[in-house]
Amino acid sequence: MVWWFLLLEGLAHFYFGRIMAWHIIKGAAEKCGIQNISTHSTRK
């Protein structure tokens, strides 16, 4: 549900620094407890 927002925010930060964007996306994914973004069907 919020993945599209993360993608948009990631693209925005990409211009400033893809490394920082990667950390943001990775951190968000880890915070949600999801390792594979592709398989978002598995929710805890």
N, C-alpha and C positions, 0 to 999 in steps of 0.2 A: 504493500500500500504506500509505503514511504520511500520505496526504492526509486521511483521516478524523481522524487525531490533530491535524493542523494546523487542521482545521476546528473541532474541539472546543476546542483551545487558543485559536484565534482568537475563538470565541464567549466564552470565559472572559475574555480580555483586552478584549473589546468593552465590557464594563461598566466597565473601568478606563480605557479610551481606545481608540476605534476607530482612531485615527491610529497609535498604537503597534502595534496588531494588524496594521494594513495593512503597516507596515514589516517586521514579523516575517514575514508571509506572503509579501510581495514579495521579501524577502531570501532566504527559504527557496527560493522559486521560482527566483530567479537563481542561487542556490548549486547547485541541481540542474541548472541549465542549461536550464530549461524556461520559455519565455516564455508559452505558452498552457497554462493549467492544464487547460482543457477537453480538449486533445489530449495526454493523458499516454501515449499509445501510442508516441510517438516517444521512445525511450531511446537514450542514447549510451554 
